[in-house]
């Protein structure tokens, strides 16, 4: 298997990460819109979604090994990017609140 095949699975992993993030947002909107949002519903939804994505990634990695391992690298990179895109603005906000304001 060539490098391009690894790249295809890597992009597939990025896609799985994106699908996961979109489904998280959708389920959070649906559950929090209810009169009595349930943590248990969110936990079950998250566990089921992660199980499906993990099983799919494992099957792809096993059936198309070694290039199929790119799926895991894609999912992992997506998660790192997702955390950074949410954490960096928070860190900047905290820094700006903690810095003394200059006198004008």
Secondary structure, DSSP 8 states (H G I E B T S, - for coil): --HHHHHHHHHHHHHHHHHHHHHHHHHHHHHHTSTT--HHHHHHHHHHHHHHHHHHHHHHHHHTTTGGGHHHHHHHHHHHHHHHHHHHHHHHHHHHHHS-----
